[in-house]
């Protein structure tokens, strides 16, 4: 059951940026080309994490890796609430607290 829930969660994580794309484009006045670069960066980062993720799964096993993935996803999803409204080209309030 946990595997099914995590599969649904990761699927939603991958498609939500395309659903939020038009709103992001309006809010930050991005062109379709600039938003395409954002999509590409998101998918490239996602693909790059697959390589160490597979290695980690080989070493720790699928249960431990899935539990770490679920906790990490929940943690970073929660941390996005602290980011505030980002401004392009300047640090967000969450990152500037640590400076």
C-alpha positions as protocol buffer text, in pm:
chain_id: "A"
residue {
  index: 1
  type: UNK
  ca { x: 0 y: 0 z: 0 }
}
residue {
  index: 2
  type: UNK
  ca { x: 287 y: 237 z: 85 }
}
residue {
  index: 3
  type: UNK
  ca { x: 439 y: 177 z: -257 }
}
residue {
  index: 4
  type: UNK
  ca { x: 113 y: 273 z: -430 }
}
residue {
  index: 5
  type: UNK
  ca { x: 81 y: 592 z: -226 }
}
residue {
  index: 6
  type: UNK
  ca { x: 441 y: 691 z: -296 }
}
residue {
  index: 7
  type: UNK
  ca { x: 395 y: 619 z: -666 }
}
residue {
  index: 8
  type: UNK
  ca { x: 92 y: 849 z: -676 }
}
residue {
  index: 9
  type: UNK
  ca { x: 282 y: 1116 z: -480 }
}
residue {
  index: 10
  type: UNK
  ca { x: 582 y: 1111 z: -713 }
}
residue {
  index: 11
  type: UNK
  ca { x: 354 y: 1117 z: -1019 }
}
residue {
  index: 12
  type: UNK
  ca { x: 177 y: 1425 z: -883 }
}
residue {
  index: 13
  type: UNK
  ca { x: 511 y: 1589 z: -804 }
}
residue {
  index: 14
  type: UNK
  ca { x: 614 y: 1550 z: -1167 }
}
residue {
  index: 15
  type: UNK
  ca { x: 294 y: 1686 z: -1323 }
}
residue {
  index: 16
  type: UNK
  ca { x: 207 y: 1968 z: -1081 }
}
residue {
  index: 17
  type: UNK
  ca { x: 464 y: 2205 z: -1229 }
}
residue {
  index: 18
  type: UNK
  ca { x: 288 y: 2185 z: -1565 }
}
residue {
  index: 19
  type: UNK
  ca { x: -45 y: 2263 z: -1398 }
}
residue {
  index: 20
  type: UNK
  ca { x: 106 y: 2558 z: -1210 }
}
residue {
  index: 21
  type: UNK
  ca { x: 297 y: 2679 z: -1520 }
}
residue {
  index: 22
  type: UNK
  ca { x: 40 y: 2927 z: -1657 }
}
residue {
  index: 23
  type: UNK
  ca { x: 1 y: 3092 z: -1316 }
}
residue {
  index: 24
  type: UNK
  ca { x: 378 y: 3112 z: -1273 }
}
residue {
  index: 25
  type: UNK
  ca { x: 411 y: 3268 z: -1619 }
}
residue {
  index: 26
  type: UNK
  ca { x: 151 y: 3535 z: -1537 }
}
residue {
  index: 27
  type: UNK
  ca { x: 289 y: 3615 z: -1191 }
}
residue {
  index: 28
  type: UNK
  ca { x: 649 y: 3654 z: -1301 }
}
residue {
  index: 29
  type: UNK
  ca { x: 584 y: 3778 z: -1657 }
}
residue {
  index: 30
  type: UNK
  ca { x: 771 y: 3487 z: -1813 }
}
residue {
  index: 31
  type: UNK
  ca { x: 760 y: 3409 z: -2182 }
}
residue {
  index: 32
  type: UNK
  ca { x: 685 y: 3058 z: -2306 }
}
residue {
  index: 33
  type: UNK
  ca { x: 1056 y: 3012 z: -2378 }
}
residue {
  index: 34
  type: UNK
  ca { x: 1158 y: 3115 z: -2026 }
}
residue {
  index: 35
  type: UNK
  ca { x: 898 y: 2881 z: -1877 }
}
residue {
  index: 36
  type: UNK
  ca { x: 1031 y: 2606 z: -2101 }
}
residue {
  index: 37
  type: UNK
  ca { x: 1373 y: 2657 z: -1945 }
}
residue {
  index: 38
  type: UNK
  ca { x: 1211 y: 2623 z: -1600 }
}
residue {
  index: 39
  type: UNK
  ca { x: 1043 y: 2298 z: -1706 }
}
residue {
  index: 40
  type: UNK
  ca { x: 1369 y: 2167 z: -1847 }
}
residue {
  index: 41
  type: UNK
  ca { x: 1563 y: 2254 z: -1531 }
}
residue {
  index: 42
  type: UNK
  ca { x: 1301 y: 2081 z: -1315 }
}
residue {
  index: 43
  type: UNK
  ca { x: 1305 y: 1763 z: -1525 }
}
residue {
  index: 44
  type: UNK
  ca { x: 1686 y: 1761 z: -1556 }
}
residue {
  index: 45
  type: UNK
  ca { x: 1722 y: 1784 z: -1178 }
}
residue {
  index: 46
  type: UNK
  ca { x: 1463 y: 1508 z: -1136 }
}
residue {
  index: 47
  type: UNK
  ca { x: 1649 y: 1284 z: -1382 }
}
residue {
  index: 48
  type: UNK
  ca { x: 1989 y: 1350 z: -1221 }
}
residue {
  index: 49
  type: UNK
  ca { x: 1858 y: 1246 z: -879 }
}
residue {
  index: 50
  type: UNK
  ca { x: 1753 y: 909 z: -1023 }
}
residue {
  index: 51
  type: UNK
  ca { x: 2116 y: 797 z: -1054 }
}
residue {
  index: 52
  type: UNK
  ca { x: 2217 y: 833 z: -686 }
}
residue {
  index: 53
  type: UNK
  ca { x: 1866 y: 723 z: -586 }
}
residue {
  index: 54
  type: UNK
  ca { x: 1915 y: 389 z: -759 }
}
residue {
  index: 55
  type: UNK
  ca { x: 2255 y: 345 z: -599 }
}
residue {
  index: 56
  type: UNK
  ca { x: 2110 y: 428 z: -257 }
}
residue {
  index: 57
  type: UNK
  ca { x: 1831 y: 175 z: -309 }
}
residue {
  index: 58
  type: UNK
  ca { x: 2087 y: -93 z: -397 }
}
residue {
  index: 59
  type: UNK
  ca { x: 2276 y: -25 z: -72 }
}
residue {
  index: 60
  type: UNK
  ca { x: 1993 y: 38 z: 176 }
}
residue {
  index: 61
  type: UNK
  ca { x: 1706 y: -158 z: 25 }
}
residue {
  index: 62
  type: UNK
  ca { x: 1373 y: -40 z: -111 }
}
residue {
  index: 63
  type: UNK
  ca { x: 1187 y: 0 z: 221 }
}
residue {
  index: 64
  type: UNK
  ca { x: 1445 y: 229 z: 379 }
}
residue {
  index: 65
  type: UNK
  ca { x: 1485 y: 429 z: 59 }
}
residue {
  index: 66
  type: UNK
  ca { x: 1109 y: 473 z: 16 }
}
residue {
  index: 67
  type: UNK
  ca { x: 1074 y: 584 z: 377 }
}
residue {
  index: 68
  type: UNK
  ca { x: 1356 y: 837 z: 331 }
}
residue {
  index: 69
  type: UNK
  ca { x: 1195 y: 958 z: 9 }
}
residue {
  index: 70
  type: UNK
  ca { x: 858 y: 1008 z: 178 }
}
residue {
  index: 71
  type: UNK
  ca { x: 1008 y: 1194 z: 474 }
}
residue {
  index: 72
  type: UNK
  ca { x: 1231 y: 1408 z: 252 }
}
residue {
  index: 73
  type: UNK
  ca { x: 944 y: 1498 z: 24 }
}
residue {
  index: 74
  type: UNK
  ca { x: 726 y: 1596 z: 319 }
}
residue {
  index: 75
  type: UNK
  ca { x: 1007 y: 1801 z: 472 }
}
residue {
  index: 76
  type: UNK
  ca { x: 1088 y: 1996 z: 156 }
}
residue {
  index: 77
  type: UNK
  ca { x: 721 y: 2047 z: 72 }
}
residue {
  index: 78
  type: UNK
  ca { x: 675 y: 2197 z: 418 }
}
residue {
  index: 79
  type: UNK
  ca { x: 982 y: 2417 z: 378 }
}
residue {
  index: 80
  type: UNK
  ca { x: 840 y: 2577 z: 64 }
}
residue {
  index: 81
  type: UNK
  ca { x: 586 y: 2752 z: 287 }
}
residue {
  index: 82
  type: UNK
  ca { x: 874 y: 2940 z: 451 }
}
residue {
  index: 83
  type: UNK
  ca { x: 1003 y: 3075 z: 121 }
}
residue {
  index: 84
  type: UNK
  ca { x: 754 y: 3358 z: 94 }
}
residue {
  index: 85
  type: UNK
  ca { x: 709 y: 3528 z: -241 }
}
residue {
  index: 86
  type: UNK
  ca { x: 1034 y: 3494 z: -434 }
}
residue {
  index: 87
  type: UNK
  ca { x: 1164 y: 3774 z: -650 }
}
residue {
  index: 88
  type: UNK
  ca { x: 1355 y: 3678 z: -960 }
}
residue {
  index: 89
  type: UNK
  ca { x: 1721 y: 3768 z: -923 }
}
residue {
  index: 90
  type: UNK
  ca { x: 1715 y: 3813 z: -545 }
}
residue {
  index: 91
  type: UNK
  ca { x: 1719 y: 3567 z: -257 }
}
residue {
  index: 92
  type: UNK
  ca { x: 1394 y: 3466 z: -96 }
}
residue {
  index: 93
  type: UNK
  ca { x: 1323 y: 3559 z: 268 }
}
residue {
  index: 94
  type: UNK
  ca { x: 1382 y: 3199 z: 376 }
}
residue {
  index: 95
  type: UNK
  ca { x: 1730 y: 3183 z: 223 }
}
residue {
  index: 96
  type: UNK
  ca { x: 1825 y: 3533 z: 336 }
}
residue {
  index: 97
  type: UNK
  ca { x: 1764 y: 3437 z: 701 }
}
residue {
  index: 98
  type: UNK
  ca { x: 2067 y: 3212 z: 686 }
}
residue {
  index: 99
  type: UNK
  ca { x: 2301 y: 3476 z: 544 }
}
